[in-house]
Amino acid sequence: MSDSGITLYKLDVFADTIFAGNPAAVCVLTWGLNLSDETMMKISAEMGSTAGFLSRIKEQDSFSTANKFNLRWFTSKSEVKLCGHATLATGAVLTRYYDNQSDGITFITSGGDLVVRKEGSKISMNLPVNVSTPQNKEDYSKLISSFGDLPNVEEVQYCSSLNYVLIVLSTGWTRKEFEEWRPDIPSIHKAGDNGILKVAVITMSADGDTTFKDADGNRYDFVSRVFGPWLGADEDPVTGSAHTILANYWSKKLGKKDFYARQCSPRGGDVNIHLQGDRVDLKGNVIKVLQGTMDL
């Protein structure tokens, strides 16, 4: 490990193989290294993904033995309130590459305390549920139209805590159609550019097509695509924060607490979900792509 500066990791989260899932950078900061927000945004841009910045709470703490750390997340454009996949990536770095054997590791973040655990070969995190509420579809007609020929828009919901909109489809697309769909991102950006909206989530039940299953034949409960051009991410490969909303929404629709979900982006990724009251556990595979150091 680096004695000074930044040790960097790039990992694919919610992925079974390299070049899948959602890539995240994890930057392990030495004690006393205070980076400006601008620098952290530049590092995120350099890494080509959301970056988590991990630091110790006290100088005498060790990345190998402490069970509580500070964590911030940045995209190339801004700091974000919540980034689930970068949180899982950070947990994987500590448990695998710093051999941290704590039963649970707590990250102190701007959005509250988050706990990650190693569960077999996967990493899980416990996040607060984010609740969406029904909206008038007509109020979102411009945004819906910008996505092109969406089949059977059933309802629109909005999550004010994250400023995410959910566009829910009734079954009408096959898996192949849903995965190969390529909406016009500039049109989406323009239609939703109100200074408030951060992310648009397109979701539907996986009941309509029997090919909505993984390589082992396990069926998915629901699927999604997630777009965030207002945050600098045209389409997010796999989105932990979106699933804190989707878990609550689909629990009410399907009457269950445990889900197996697929985000059908070009990279794609699988998420195991367990809803428990106002908290939700998200679990997935994390694969290291590279490791190195950055000289500033």
Helices and strands as residue ranges (DSSP letters): E 6-13, E 22-29, H 37-47, E 51-56, E 68-74, H 84-92, I 93-97, E 105-109, E 112-119, E 122-128, E 133-135, G 137-140, H 141-146, E 153-159, E 164-169, H 175-180, H 185-192, E 199-205, G 206-208, E 222-228, G 229-231, E 233-236, H 240-254, E 258-263, E 269-276, E 279-284, E 286-294
